[in-house]
Amino acid sequence: MNSQLMRLALLSATVALLAGLSTSAWAGDSHMMKDGPILTAKEAKSLVATAKTPKDHLKLALYFSQRADRYDAEAKDHDDMIEIYRKTPNPQASKMPGGVGTIEHCEFFAKSDREMAKALREMAVAHQEMAPEAR
């Protein structure tokens, strides 16, 4: 396997791992969290399959908006790290496992997080539009 394919495989595995970790962080009891999500990931999956009322769709819209906000925050964190790495280069941190540079790593995740936030906002809008039509 050439190095470019290995790098792509490593990045894909990292994305899957991070997506799983971010989902599990939301999987606790949302009703006990003051500023937490309106739904847990498990509740959202169930509601997606059963949503019938305007209230159901508005809950899903809020859930997807909250998830998008988290991805936007993650993108900003990666943007901040890019600036830090540019200002204070560290030769020991110049390469991540698999040969991916730290700035390249942060740029990749900032872009991916923004794309995920955009997709989640589209889901939120879709459920907001479904709400008035639901009974």
Secondary structure, 3 states (H helix, E strand, C coil): CCHHHHHHHHHHHHHHHHHHHHHHHCCCCHHHCCCCCCCCHHHHHHHHHHCCCHHHHHHHHHHHHHHHHHHHHHHHHHHHHHHHHHHCCCHHHCCCCCCCCHHHHHHHHHHHHHHHHHHHHHHHHHHHHHHHHCC
